[in-house]
Amino acid sequence: AEIAKMISDKQDEIKKLELDKKSADIAYRQALNKKESGQVKSSIDGIVTEVNMGTENADSTSPLVVIQGSAGLSVTISIGELNLDKIAVGDIVNITSYDTGAMAEAEITSIDMTPVSYTSENWNENPNSSTYSFKAKITEDTEGFSVGNWVGATISEAEENGSLYIPLHYTRELDGKYYVMKSDDNGKLKKQYIKTGKIIYGNEIEIKGGLSNDDTICFPYGKNVKEGVKTRVIDEVKW
């Protein structure tokens, strides 16, 4: 485990060095262009969104001009191992900027299947499972998003026709698998593992198999909820 962590740390270090090298190469080419022509030309097509007119708050690191690329913005998002099978290239995720509160939809363009190191930057993921990353592209409504912004992402809340959703707290999770306690044909509790899909609104989970609208499930859970216990059907729905 220690060797695997060392390898992962080195891979992260190499990626950072590669990014630093790319940034240095770009800065070098820009400096050459400025020296030859006295002008700095943008390497992308886009819209000028900010011009620094030499205000008192500006410093030597402040850009003179900010150009927003017309091709959209790309974001990198961390995701836990247990949720990795719930996304695919082409899926839509909802992006929210922590800096401005701006919201937009983004399409997943790639998923990196190499685990990344657990750091404070992905603290909300389970440290006992691997963390991965994927990239998504915001192609429209990029106003309010800038390079370097911190963002949050949720799976698109669009529901498929005929999908079955139940409150997330009706389920329990064991070893990465979801289950419910339902009434069997003899009116006794039975543990039923279910195949799940997306989680929407943060509190409803899609059921893809193992449970139907005709089943009766147990809630709330308590110390007496176990397989074989006789069930009692009530009309009131517990939310």
Summary of the structure (lengths in Angstrom):
residues: 239
radius of gyration: 24.8
end to end distance: 42.7
largest distance: 85.7
contacts: 537
relative contact order: 0.11
helix: 20%
strand: 36%
